[in-house]
Amino acid sequence: MATMTRRLQLLLDEGRYTRLERRAKRRGTSVAAVIREAIDTTFPDEDLDRERAVQFLLDAEPMPIEDWPVLKREIDELLEPNPQR
């Protein structure tokens, strides 16, 4: 868990704060934890997303490729800029 080193003051209307309080109470956590989770969900860490994507690819089963030159040509065609697509 990250060490909390930055303080933020945030003014909310009563309705928003009540929603946060209810969510925190249902989860058995603090309002601050709910806000941190909302930030992480809305603004995910891009480096962490990349790491997860790489790990997903590394964990995937190998895919048999019968005809590499044909597959490579198809990939190259997909990557070519084509304004008519």
PDB file of N, CA, C and O in Angstrom:
ATOM      1  N   MET A   1       0.843  -1.185   0.000  1.00  0.00           N
ATOM      2  CA  MET A   1       0.000   0.000   0.000  1.00  0.00           C
ATOM      3  C   MET A   1       0.886   1.245   0.000  1.00  0.00           C
ATOM      4  O   MET A   1       1.907   1.298   0.686  1.00  0.00           O
ATOM      5  N   ALA A   2       0.482   2.225  -0.769  1.00  0.00           N
ATOM      6  CA  ALA A   2       1.259   3.458  -0.896  1.00  0.00           C
ATOM      7  C   ALA A   2       1.183   4.269   0.395  1.00  0.00           C
ATOM      8  O   ALA A   2       0.168   4.265   1.091  1.00  0.00           O
ATOM      9  N   THR A   3       2.268   4.958   0.694  1.00  0.00           N
ATOM     10  CA  THR A   3       2.287   5.851   1.844  1.00  0.00           C
ATOM     11  C   THR A   3       1.608   7.149   1.452  1.00  0.00           C
ATOM     12  O   THR A   3       1.918   7.734   0.415  1.00  0.00           O
ATOM     13  N   MET A   4       0.693   7.589   2.274  1.00  0.00           N
ATOM     14  CA  MET A   4      -0.038   8.825   1.992  1.00  0.00           C
ATOM     15  C   MET A   4       0.819  10.012   2.415  1.00  0.00           C
ATOM     16  O   MET A   4       1.133  10.168   3.595  1.00  0.00           O
ATOM     17  N   THR A   5       1.194  10.843   1.455  1.00  0.00           N
ATOM     18  CA  THR A   5       2.070  11.978   1.753  1.00  0.00           C
ATOM     19  C   THR A   5       1.487  13.312   1.326  1.00  0.00           C
ATOM     20  O   THR A   5       2.034  14.362   1.665  1.00  0.00           O
ATOM     21  N   ARG A   6       0.386  13.290   0.588  1.00  0.00           N
ATOM     22  CA  ARG A   6      -0.197  14.537   0.093  1.00  0.00           C
ATOM     23  C   ARG A   6      -1.584  14.730   0.694  1.00  0.00           C
ATOM     24  O   ARG A   6      -2.379  13.793   0.772  1.00  0.00           O
ATOM     25  N   ARG A   7      -1.857  15.945   1.111  1.00  0.00           N
ATOM     26  CA  ARG A   7      -3.159  16.268   1.683  1.00  0.00           C
ATOM     27  C   ARG A   7      -3.936  17.085   0.655  1.00  0.00           C
ATOM     28  O   ARG A   7      -3.375  17.941  -0.029  1.00  0.00           O
ATOM     29  N   LEU A   8      -5.226  16.809   0.559  1.00  0.00           N
ATOM     30  CA  LEU A   8      -6.095  17.502  -0.387  1.00  0.00           C
ATOM     31  C   LEU A   8      -7.336  17.971   0.350  1.00  0.00           C
ATOM     32  O   LEU A   8      -7.965  17.204   1.078  1.00  0.00           O
ATOM     33  N   GLN A   9      -7.680  19.220   0.158  1.00  0.00           N
ATOM     34  CA  GLN A   9      -8.918  19.724   0.739  1.00  0.00           C
ATOM     35  C   GLN A   9      -9.923  19.840  -0.388  1.00  0.00           C
ATOM     36  O   GLN A   9      -9.643  20.444  -1.424  1.00  0.00           O
ATOM     37  N   LEU A  10     -11.093  19.261  -0.185  1.00  0.00           N
ATOM     38  CA  LEU A  10     -12.114  19.207  -1.219  1.00  0.00           C
ATOM     39  C   LEU A  10     -13.457  19.599  -0.621  1.00  0.00           C
ATOM     40  O   LEU A  10     -13.888  19.032   0.383  1.00  0.00           O
ATOM     41  N   LEU A  11     -14.106  20.559  -1.235  1.00  0.00           N
ATOM     42  CA  LEU A  11     -15.432  20.956  -0.758  1.00  0.00           C
ATOM     43  C   LEU A  11     -16.486  20.260  -1.606  1.00  0.00           C
ATOM     44  O   LEU A  11     -16.421  20.280  -2.835  1.00  0.00           O
ATOM     45  N   LEU A  12     -17.465  19.641  -0.934  1.00  0.00           N
ATOM     46  CA  LEU A  12     -18.542  18.930  -1.619  1.00  0.00           C
ATOM     47  C   LEU A  12     -19.884  19.427  -1.130  1.00  0.00           C
ATOM     48  O   LEU A  12     -20.009  19.896   0.001  1.00  0.00           O
ATOM     49  N   ASP A  13     -20.888  19.324  -1.983  1.00  0.00           N
ATOM     50  CA  ASP A  13     -22.237  19.619  -1.525  1.00  0.00           C
ATOM     51  C   ASP A  13     -22.723  18.451  -0.667  1.00  0.00           C
ATOM     52  O   ASP A  13     -22.117  17.379  -0.663  1.00  0.00           O
ATOM     53  N   GLU A  14     -23.807  18.664   0.050  1.00  0.00           N
ATOM     54  CA  GLU A  14     -24.317  17.666   0.994  1.00  0.00           C
ATOM     55  C   GLU A  14     -24.682  16.345   0.307  1.00  0.00           C
ATOM     56  O   GLU A  14     -24.419  15.271   0.849  1.00  0.00           O
ATOM     57  N   GLY A  15     -25.282  16.422  -0.870  1.00  0.00           N
ATOM     58  CA  GLY A  15     -25.696  15.215  -1.578  1.00  0.00           C
ATOM     59  C   GLY A  15     -24.530  14.316  -1.946  1.00  0.00           C
ATOM     60  O   GLY A  15     -24.592  13.104  -1.738  1.00  0.00           O
ATOM     61  N   ARG A  16     -23.473  14.891  -2.486  1.00  0.00           N
ATOM     62  CA  ARG A  16     -22.289  14.095  -2.853  1.00  0.00           C
ATOM     63  C   ARG A  16     -21.649  13.467  -1.629  1.00  0.00           C
ATOM     64  O   ARG A  16     -21.273  12.295  -1.640  1.00  0.00           O
ATOM     65  N   TYR A  17     -21.527  14.272  -0.555  1.00  0.00           N
ATOM     66  CA  TYR A  17     -20.893  13.742   0.640  1.00  0.00           C
ATOM     67  C   TYR A  17     -21.722  12.602   1.238  1.00  0.00           C
ATOM     68  O   TYR A  17     -21.169  11.609   1.712  1.00  0.00           O
ATOM     69  N   THR A  18     -23.032  12.747   1.214  1.00  0.00           N
ATOM     70  CA  THR A  18     -23.907  11.692   1.736  1.00  0.00           C
ATOM     71  C   THR A  18     -23.722  10.403   0.935  1.00  0.00           C
ATOM     72  O   THR A  18     -23.665   9.317   1.511  1.00  0.00           O
ATOM     73  N   ARG A  19     -23.629  10.524  -0.398  1.00  0.00           N
ATOM     74  CA  ARG A  19     -23.404   9.330  -1.232  1.00  0.00           C
ATOM     75  C   ARG A  19     -22.088   8.661  -0.879  1.00  0.00           C
ATOM     76  O   ARG A  19     -22.012   7.436  -0.786  1.00  0.00           O
ATOM     77  N   LEU A  20     -21.053   9.468  -0.682  1.00  0.00           N
ATOM     78  CA  LEU A  20     -19.755   8.911  -0.303  1.00  0.00           C
ATOM     79  C   LEU A  20     -19.814   8.219   1.056  1.00  0.00           C
ATOM     80  O   LEU A  20     -19.268   7.130   1.233  1.00  0.00           O
ATOM     81  N   GLU A  21     -20.481   8.860   2.009  1.00  0.00           N
ATOM     82  CA  GLU A  21     -20.606   8.268   3.341  1.00  0.00           C
ATOM     83  C   GLU A  21     -21.338   6.926   3.303  1.00  0.00           C
ATOM     84  O   GLU A  21     -20.930   5.962   3.950  1.00  0.00           O
ATOM     85  N   ARG A  22     -22.417   6.885   2.540  1.00  0.00           N
ATOM     86  CA  ARG A  22     -23.170   5.626   2.431  1.00  0.00           C
ATOM     87  C   ARG A  22     -22.318   4.520   1.822  1.00  0.00           C
ATOM     88  O   ARG A  22     -22.311   3.390   2.311  1.00  0.00           O
ATOM     89  N   ARG A  23     -21.602   4.849   0.755  1.00  0.00           N
ATOM     90  CA  ARG A  23     -20.744   3.862   0.094  1.00  0.00           C
ATOM     91  C   ARG A  23     -19.665   3.383   1.062  1.00  0.00           C
ATOM     92  O   ARG A  23     -19.400   2.185   1.155  1.00  0.00           O
ATOM     93  N   ALA A  24     -19.048   4.308   1.775  1.00  0.00           N
ATOM     94  CA  ALA A  24     -17.993   3.945   2.724  1.00  0.00           C
ATOM     95  C   ALA A  24     -18.543   3.051   3.831  1.00  0.00           C
ATOM     96  O   ALA A  24     -17.908   2.069   4.215  1.00  0.00           O
ATOM     97  N   LYS A  25     -19.714   3.391   4.337  1.00  0.00           N
ATOM     98  CA  LYS A  25     -20.317   2.594   5.409  1.00  0.00           C
ATOM     99  C   LYS A  25     -20.625   1.178   4.931  1.00  0.00           C
ATOM    100  O   LYS A  25     -20.358   0.213   5.648  1.00  0.00           O
ATOM    101  N   ARG A  26     -21.187   1.042   3.720  1.00  0.00           N
ATOM    102  CA  ARG A  26     -21.495  -0.287   3.176  1.00  0.00           C
ATOM    103  C   ARG A  26     -20.231  -1.128   3.025  1.00  0.00           C
ATOM    104  O   ARG A  26     -20.262  -2.341   3.231  1.00  0.00           O
ATOM    105  N   ARG A  27     -19.137  -0.495   2.669  1.00  0.00           N
ATOM    106  CA  ARG A  27     -17.877  -1.213   2.454  1.00  0.00           C
ATOM    107  C   ARG A  27     -17.049  -1.358   3.726  1.00  0.00           C
ATOM    108  O   ARG A  27     -16.059  -2.089   3.752  1.00  0.00           O
ATOM    109  N   GLY A  28     -17.458  -0.666   4.767  1.00  0.00           N
ATOM    110  CA  GLY A  28     -16.697  -0.725   6.004  1.00  0.00           C
ATOM    111  C   GLY A  28     -15.351  -0.036   5.889  1.00  0.00           C
ATOM    112  O   GLY A  28     -14.351  -0.506   6.431  1.00  0.00           O
ATOM    113  N   THR A  29     -15.333   1.079   5.180  1.00  0.00           N
ATOM    114  CA  THR A  29     -14.083   1.807   4.963  1.00  0.00           C
ATOM    115  C   THR A  29     -14.329   3.298   5.161  1.00  0.00           C
ATOM    116  O   THR A  29     -15.425   3.704   5.548  1.00  0.00           O
ATOM    117  N   SER A  30     -13.330   4.097   4.900  1.00  0.00           N
ATOM    118  CA  SER A  30     -13.457   5.550   5.077  1.00  0.00           C
ATOM    119  C   SER A  30     -13.912   6.227   3.792  1.00  0.00           C
ATOM    120  O   SER A  30     -13.808   5.669   2.700  1.00  0.00           O
ATOM    121  N   VAL A  31     -14.419   7.443   3.954  1.00  0.00           N
ATOM    122  CA  VAL A  31     -14.788   8.261   2.793  1.00  0.00           C
ATOM    123  C   VAL A  31     -13.544   8.510   1.941  1.00  0.00           C
ATOM    124  O   VAL A  31     -13.621   8.485   0.713  1.00  0.00           O
ATOM    125  N   ALA A  32     -12.414   8.748   2.576  1.00  0.00           N
ATOM    126  CA  ALA A  32     -11.175   8.998   1.838  1.00  0.00           C
ATOM    127  C   ALA A  32     -10.799   7.797   0.968  1.00  0.00           C
ATOM    128  O   ALA A  32     -10.348   7.967  -0.165  1.00  0.00           O
ATOM    129  N   ALA A  33     -10.983   6.589   1.494  1.00  0.00           N
ATOM    130  CA  ALA A  33     -10.661   5.385   0.715  1.00  0.00           C
ATOM    131  C   ALA A  33     -11.580   5.269  -0.497  1.00  0.00           C
ATOM    132  O   ALA A  33     -11.138   4.852  -1.568  1.00  0.00           O
ATOM    133  N   VAL A  34     -12.835   5.626  -0.345  1.00  0.00           N
ATOM    134  CA  VAL A  34     -13.775   5.595  -1.471  1.00  0.00           C
ATOM    135  C   VAL A  34     -13.345   6.598  -2.537  1.00  0.00           C
ATOM    136  O   VAL A  34     -13.395   6.296  -3.729  1.00  0.00           O
ATOM    137  N   ILE A  35     -12.925   7.781  -2.118  1.00  0.00           N
ATOM    138  CA  ILE A  35     -12.477   8.803  -3.062  1.00  0.00           C
ATOM    139  C   ILE A  35     -11.207   8.341  -3.783  1.00  0.00           C
ATOM    140  O   ILE A  35     -11.096   8.513  -4.997  1.00  0.00           O
ATOM    141  N   ARG A  36     -10.237   7.751  -3.047  1.00  0.00           N
ATOM    142  CA  ARG A  36      -9.020   7.256  -3.689  1.00  0.00           C
ATOM    143  C   ARG A  36      -9.346   6.177  -4.718  1.00  0.00           C
ATOM    144  O   ARG A  36      -8.760   6.150  -5.800  1.00  0.00           O
ATOM    145  N   GLU A  37     -10.280   5.292  -4.383  1.00  0.00           N
ATOM    146  CA  GLU A  37     -10.675   4.237  -5.325  1.00  0.00           C
ATOM    147  C   GLU A  37     -11.314   4.840  -6.574  1.00  0.00           C
ATOM    148  O   GLU A  37     -11.054   4.384  -7.688  1.00  0.00           O
ATOM    149  N   ALA A  38     -12.147   5.860  -6.391  1.00  0.00           N
ATOM    150  CA  ALA A  38     -12.777   6.520  -7.534  1.00  0.00           C
ATOM    151  C   ALA A  38     -11.734   7.168  -8.438  1.00  0.00           C
ATOM    152  O   ALA A  38     -11.859   7.133  -9.662  1.00  0.00           O
ATOM    153  N   ILE A  39     -10.711   7.754  -7.837  1.00  0.00           N
ATOM    154  CA  ILE A  39      -9.628   8.353  -8.625  1.00  0.00           C
ATOM    155  C   ILE A  39      -8.898   7.268  -9.407  1.00  0.00           C
ATOM    156  O   ILE A  39      -8.631   7.432 -10.597  1.00  0.00           O
ATOM    157  N   ASP A  40      -8.574   6.155  -8.742  1.00  0.00           N
ATOM    158  CA  ASP A  40      -7.854   5.072  -9.414  1.00  0.00           C
ATOM    159  C   ASP A  40      -8.665   4.464 -10.552  1.00  0.00           C
ATOM    160  O   ASP A  40      -8.106   4.069 -11.575  1.00  0.00           O
ATOM    161  N   THR A  41      -9.975   4.391 -10.375  1.00  0.00           N
ATOM    162  CA  THR A  41     -10.840   3.835 -11.412  1.00  0.00           C
ATOM    163  C   THR A  41     -10.964   4.792 -12.596  1.00  0.00           C
ATOM    164  O   THR A  41     -10.927   4.372 -13.753  1.00  0.00           O
ATOM    165  N   THR A  42     -11.110   6.071 -12.296  1.00  0.00           N
ATOM    166  CA  THR A  42     -11.308   7.072 -13.347  1.00  0.00           C
ATOM    167  C   THR A  42     -10.013   7.417 -14.065  1.00  0.00           C
ATOM    168  O   THR A  42     -10.011   7.646 -15.275  1.00  0.00           O
ATOM    169  N   PHE A  43      -8.919   7.455 -13.327  1.00  0.00           N
ATOM    170  CA  PHE A  43      -7.620   7.820 -13.895  1.00  0.00           C
ATOM    171  C   PHE A  43      -6.608   6.712 -13.580  1.00  0.00           C
ATOM    172  O   PHE A  43      -5.753   6.884 -12.711  1.00  0.00           O
ATOM    173  N   PRO A  44      -6.702   5.586 -14.277  1.00  0.00           N
ATOM    174  CA  PRO A  44      -5.807   4.466 -13.960  1.00  0.00           C
ATOM    175  C   PRO A  44      -4.353   4.799 -14.264  1.00  0.00           C
ATOM    176  O   PRO A  44      -4.053   5.619 -15.132  1.00  0.00           O
ATOM    177  N   ASP A  45      -3.467   4.150 -13.537  1.00  0.00           N
ATOM    178  CA  ASP A  45      -2.029   4.298 -13.739  1.00  0.00           C
ATOM    179  C   ASP A  45      -1.675   3.643 -15.066  1.00  0.00           C
ATOM    180  O   ASP A  45      -1.788   2.424 -15.201  1.00  0.00           O
ATOM    181  N   GLU A  46      -1.248   4.435 -16.048  1.00  0.00           N
ATOM    182  CA  GLU A  46      -0.962   3.910 -17.387  1.00  0.00           C
ATOM    183  C   GLU A  46       0.155   2.876 -17.369  1.00  0.00           C
ATOM    184  O   GLU A  46       0.107   1.903 -18.121  1.00  0.00           O
ATOM    185  N   ASP A  47       1.158   3.071 -16.523  1.00  0.00           N
ATOM    186  CA  ASP A  47       2.247   2.095 -16.442  1.00  0.00           C
ATOM    187  C   ASP A  47       1.730   0.750 -15.945  1.00  0.00           C
ATOM    188  O   ASP A  47       2.138  -0.301 -16.439  1.00  0.00           O
ATOM    189  N   LEU A  48       0.835   0.787 -14.970  1.00  0.00           N
ATOM    190  CA  LEU A  48       0.261  -0.451 -14.446  1.00  0.00           C
ATOM    191  C   LEU A  48      -0.577  -1.143 -15.514  1.00  0.00           C
ATOM    192  O   LEU A  48      -0.553  -2.369 -15.623  1.00  0.00           O
ATOM    193  N   ASP A  49      -1.318  -0.366 -16.303  1.00  0.00           N
ATOM    194  CA  ASP A  49      -2.103  -0.943 -17.406  1.00  0.00           C
ATOM    195  C   ASP A  49      -1.188  -1.640 -18.409  1.00  0.00           C
ATOM    196  O   ASP A  49      -1.498  -2.736 -18.874  1.00  0.00           O
ATOM    197  N   ARG A  50      -0.070  -1.015 -18.740  1.00  0.00           N
ATOM    198  CA  ARG A  50       0.882  -1.616 -19.676  1.00  0.00           C
ATOM    199  C   ARG A  50       1.462  -2.908 -19.110  1.00  0.00           C
ATOM    200  O   ARG A  50       1.590  -3.906 -19.819  1.00  0.00           O
ATOM    201  N   GLU A  51       1.808  -2.879 -17.834  1.00  0.00           N
ATOM    202  CA  GLU A  51       2.358  -4.081 -17.203  1.00  0.00           C
ATOM    203  C   GLU A  51       1.349  -5.228 -17.247  1.00  0.00           C
ATOM    204  O   GLU A  51       1.711  -6.368 -17.541  1.00  0.00           O
ATOM    205  N   ARG A  52       0.098  -4.926 -16.958  1.00  0.00           N
ATOM    206  CA  ARG A  52      -0.942  -5.962 -17.004  1.00  0.00           C
ATOM    207  C   ARG A  52      -1.124  -6.500 -18.414  1.00  0.00           C
ATOM    208  O   ARG A  52      -1.297  -7.704 -18.604  1.00  0.00           O
ATOM    209  N   ALA A  53      -1.085  -5.617 -19.403  1.00  0.00           N
ATOM    210  CA  ALA A  53      -1.247  -6.054 -20.796  1.00  0.00           C
ATOM    211  C   ALA A  53      -0.091  -6.953 -21.211  1.00  0.00           C
ATOM    212  O   ALA A  53      -0.302  -7.980 -21.858  1.00  0.00           O
ATOM    213  N   VAL A  54       1.118  -6.576 -20.847  1.00  0.00           N
ATOM    214  CA  VAL A  54       2.287  -7.389 -21.185  1.00  0.00           C
ATOM    215  C   VAL A  54       2.189  -8.748 -20.501  1.00  0.00           C
ATOM    216  O   VAL A  54       2.453  -9.778 -21.121  1.00  0.00           O
ATOM    217  N   GLN A  55       1.810  -8.752 -19.226  1.00  0.00           N
ATOM    218  CA  GLN A  55       1.700 -10.018 -18.509  1.00  0.00           C
ATOM    219  C   GLN A  55       0.619 -10.906 -19.110  1.00  0.00           C
ATOM    220  O   GLN A  55       0.785 -12.124 -19.183  1.00  0.00           O
ATOM    221  N   PHE A  56      -0.484 -10.307 -19.539  1.00  0.00           N
ATOM    222  CA  PHE A  56      -1.562 -11.058 -20.195  1.00  0.00           C
ATOM    223  C   PHE A  56      -1.035 -11.753 -21.447  1.00  0.00           C
ATOM    224  O   PHE A  56      -1.322 -12.926 -21.683  1.00  0.00           O
ATOM    225  N   LEU A  57      -0.260 -11.018 -22.246  1.00  0.00           N
ATOM    226  CA  LEU A  57       0.305 -11.601 -23.462  1.00  0.00           C
ATOM    227  C   LEU A  57       1.313 -12.703 -23.152  1.00  0.00           C
ATOM    228  O   LEU A  57       1.338 -13.737 -23.819  1.00  0.00           O
ATOM    229  N   LEU A  58       2.137 -12.478 -22.143  1.00  0.00           N
ATOM    230  CA  LEU A  58       3.127 -13.490 -21.784  1.00  0.00           C
ATOM    231  C   LEU A  58       2.484 -14.762 -21.230  1.00  0.00           C
ATOM    232  O   LEU A  58       3.008 -15.861 -21.410  1.00  0.00           O
ATOM    233  N   ASP A  59       1.346 -14.601 -20.556  1.00  0.00           N
ATOM    234  CA  ASP A  59       0.647 -15.750 -19.970  1.00  0.00           C
ATOM    235  C   ASP A  59      -0.206 -16.509 -20.986  1.00  0.00           C
ATOM    236  O   ASP A  59      -0.649 -17.624 -20.712  1.00  0.00           O
ATOM    237  N   ALA A  60      -0.437 -15.916 -22.145  1.00  0.00           N
ATOM    238  CA  ALA A  60      -1.315 -16.535 -23.150  1.00  0.00           C
ATOM    239  C   ALA A  60      -0.680 -17.805 -23.716  1.00  0.00           C
ATOM    240  O   ALA A  60       0.542 -17.938 -23.787  1.00  0.00           O
ATOM    241  N   GLU A  61      -1.545 -18.725 -24.112  1.00  0.00           N
ATOM    242  CA  GLU A  61      -1.083 -19.950 -24.755  1.00  0.00           C
ATOM    243  C   GLU A  61      -0.452 -19.612 -26.110  1.00  0.00           C
ATOM    244  O   GLU A  61      -0.914 -18.699 -26.795  1.00  0.00           O
ATOM    245  N   PRO A  62       0.580 -20.328 -26.493  1.00  0.00           N
ATOM    246  CA  PRO A  62       1.175 -20.079 -27.819  1.00  0.00           C
ATOM    247  C   PRO A  62       0.144 -20.332 -28.925  1.00  0.00           C
ATOM    248  O   PRO A  62      -0.692 -21.231 -28.828  1.00  0.00           O
ATOM    249  N   MET A  63       0.228 -19.530 -29.955  1.00  0.00           N
ATOM    250  CA  MET A  63      -0.714 -19.639 -31.060  1.00  0.00           C
ATOM    251  C   MET A  63       0.016 -20.231 -32.267  1.00  0.00           C
ATOM    252  O   MET A  63       1.007 -19.665 -32.728  1.00  0.00           O
ATOM    253  N   PRO A  64      -0.458 -21.341 -32.770  1.00  0.00           N
ATOM    254  CA  PRO A  64       0.227 -21.914 -33.940  1.00  0.00           C
ATOM    255  C   PRO A  64       0.053 -21.019 -35.169  1.00  0.00           C
ATOM    256  O   PRO A  64      -1.038 -20.518 -35.442  1.00  0.00           O
ATOM    257  N   ILE A  65       1.132 -20.835 -35.889  1.00  0.00           N
ATOM    258  CA  ILE A  65       1.100 -20.043 -37.120  1.00  0.00           C
ATOM    259  C   ILE A  65       1.579 -20.958 -38.242  1.00  0.00           C
ATOM    260  O   ILE A  65       2.736 -21.378 -38.278  1.00  0.00           O
ATOM    261  N   GLU A  66       0.666 -21.250 -39.147  1.00  0.00           N
ATOM    262  CA  GLU A  66       1.002 -22.192 -40.213  1.00  0.00           C
ATOM    263  C   GLU A  66       1.777 -21.542 -41.352  1.00  0.00           C
ATOM    264  O   GLU A  66       2.682 -22.153 -41.920  1.00  0.00           O
ATOM    265  N   ASP A  67       1.425 -20.307 -41.687  1.00  0.00           N
ATOM    266  CA  ASP A  67       2.059 -19.669 -42.829  1.00  0.00           C
ATOM    267  C   ASP A  67       2.461 -18.244 -42.455  1.00  0.00           C
ATOM    268  O   ASP A  67       1.705 -17.299 -42.680  1.00  0.00           O
ATOM    269  N   TRP A  68       3.659 -18.097 -41.882  1.00  0.00           N
ATOM    270  CA  TRP A  68       4.110 -16.797 -41.400  1.00  0.00           C
ATOM    271  C   TRP A  68       4.136 -15.727 -42.489  1.00  0.00           C
ATOM    272  O   TRP A  68       3.674 -14.618 -42.223  1.00  0.00           O
ATOM    273  N   PRO A  69       4.640 -15.982 -43.689  1.00  0.00           N
ATOM    274  CA  PRO A  69       4.659 -14.906 -44.705  1.00  0.00           C
ATOM    275  C   PRO A  69       3.260 -14.367 -45.016  1.00  0.00           C
ATOM    276  O   PRO A  69       3.095 -13.163 -45.216  1.00  0.00           O
ATOM    277  N   VAL A  70       2.258 -15.239 -45.058  1.00  0.00           N
ATOM    278  CA  VAL A  70       0.886 -14.783 -45.328  1.00  0.00           C
ATOM    279  C   VAL A  70       0.389 -13.940 -44.156  1.00  0.00           C
ATOM    280  O   VAL A  70      -0.185 -12.871 -44.366  1.00  0.00           O
ATOM    281  N   LEU A  71       0.600 -14.403 -42.938  1.00  0.00           N
ATOM    282  CA  LEU A  71       0.164 -13.659 -41.757  1.00  0.00           C
ATOM    283  C   LEU A  71       0.858 -12.305 -41.679  1.00  0.00           C
ATOM    284  O   LEU A  71       0.220 -11.294 -41.389  1.00  0.00           O
ATOM    285  N   LYS A  72       2.156 -12.284 -41.937  1.00  0.00           N
ATOM    286  CA  LYS A  72       2.900 -11.016 -41.892  1.00  0.00           C
ATOM    287  C   LYS A  72       2.358 -10.033 -42.921  1.00  0.00           C
ATOM    288  O   LYS A  72       2.201  -8.850 -42.620  1.00  0.00           O
ATOM    289  N   ARG A  73       2.071 -10.502 -44.124  1.00  0.00           N
ATOM    290  CA  ARG A  73       1.527  -9.628 -45.157  1.00  0.00           C
ATOM    291  C   ARG A  73       0.182  -9.059 -44.715  1.00  0.00           C
ATOM    292  O   ARG A  73      -0.077  -7.872 -44.912  1.00  0.00           O
ATOM    293  N   GLU A  74      -0.673  -9.882 -44.123  1.00  0.00           N
ATOM    294  CA  GLU A  74      -1.980  -9.407 -43.651  1.00  0.00           C
ATOM    295  C   GLU A  74      -1.821  -8.350 -42.562  1.00  0.00           C
ATOM    296  O   GLU A  74      -2.533  -7.346 -42.554  1.00  0.00           O
ATOM    297  N   ILE A  75      -0.881  -8.581 -41.642  1.00  0.00           N
ATOM    298  CA  ILE A  75      -0.635  -7.597 -40.587  1.00  0.00           C
ATOM    299  C   ILE A  75      -0.122  -6.294 -41.185  1.00  0.00           C
ATOM    300  O   ILE A  75      -0.584  -5.216 -40.811  1.00  0.00           O
ATOM    301  N   ASP A  76       0.823  -6.384 -42.102  1.00  0.00           N
ATOM    302  CA  ASP A  76       1.360  -5.185 -42.746  1.00  0.00           C
ATOM    303  C   ASP A  76       0.263  -4.406 -43.467  1.00  0.00           C
ATOM    304  O   ASP A  76       0.241  -3.176 -43.425  1.00  0.00           O
ATOM    305  N   GLU A  77      -0.644  -5.121 -44.125  1.00  0.00           N
ATOM    306  CA  GLU A  77      -1.746  -4.452 -44.827  1.00  0.00           C
ATOM    307  C   GLU A  77      -2.669  -3.736 -43.840  1.00  0.00           C
ATOM    308  O   GLU A  77      -3.153  -2.640 -44.123  1.00  0.00           O
ATOM    309  N   LEU A  78      -2.909  -4.351 -42.692  1.00  0.00           N
ATOM    310  CA  LEU A  78      -3.753  -3.713 -41.681  1.00  0.00           C
ATOM    311  C   LEU A  78      -3.104  -2.464 -41.097  1.00  0.00           C
ATOM    312  O   LEU A  78      -3.793  -1.511 -40.733  1.00  0.00           O
ATOM    313  N   LEU A  79      -1.778  -2.471 -41.009  1.00  0.00           N
ATOM    314  CA  LEU A  79      -1.076  -1.346 -40.419  1.00  0.00           C
ATOM    315  C   LEU A  79      -0.794  -0.208 -41.401  1.00  0.00           C
ATOM    316  O   LEU A  79      -0.443   0.896 -40.985  1.00  0.00           O
ATOM    317  N   GLU A  80      -0.944  -0.470 -42.700  1.00  0.00           N
ATOM    318  CA  GLU A  80      -0.723   0.582 -43.704  1.00  0.00           C
ATOM    319  C   GLU A  80      -1.801   1.647 -43.567  1.00  0.00           C
ATOM    320  O   GLU A  80      -2.981   1.330 -43.419  1.00  0.00           O
ATOM    321  N   PRO A  81      -1.389   2.920 -43.618  1.00  0.00           N
ATOM    322  CA  PRO A  81      -2.405   3.976 -43.607  1.00  0.00           C
ATOM    323  C   PRO A  81      -3.249   3.876 -44.891  1.00  0.00           C
ATOM    324  O   PRO A  81      -2.719   3.841 -46.001  1.00  0.00           O
ATOM    325  N   ASN A  82      -4.549   3.833 -44.706  1.00  0.00           N
ATOM    326  CA  ASN A  82      -5.447   3.720 -45.842  1.00  0.00           C
ATOM    327  C   ASN A  82      -6.657   4.637 -45.594  1.00  0.00           C
ATOM    328  O   ASN A  82      -7.539   4.297 -44.806  1.00  0.00           O
ATOM    329  N   PRO A  83      -6.696   5.780 -46.256  1.00  0.00           N
ATOM    330  CA  PRO A  83      -7.786   6.736 -46.003  1.00  0.00           C
ATOM    331  C   PRO A  83      -9.160   6.199 -46.432  1.00  0.00           C
ATOM    332  O   PRO A  83     -10.183   6.754 -46.032  1.00  0.00           O
ATOM    333  N   GLN A  84      -9.199   5.144 -47.226  1.00  0.00           N
ATOM    334  CA  GLN A  84     -10.487   4.626 -47.703  1.00  0.00           C
ATOM    335  C   GLN A  84     -11.132   3.685 -46.703  1.00  0.00           C
ATOM    336  O   GLN A  84     -12.282   3.292 -46.904  1.00  0.00           O
ATOM    337  N   ARG A  85     -10.431   3.299 -45.614  1.00  0.00           N
ATOM    338  CA  ARG A  85     -11.004   2.402 -44.604  1.00  0.00           C
ATOM    339  C   ARG A  85     -11.922   3.120 -43.686  1.00  0.00           C
ATOM    340  O   ARG A  85     -12.488   2.511 -42.779  1.00  0.00           O
TER     341      ARG A  85
END
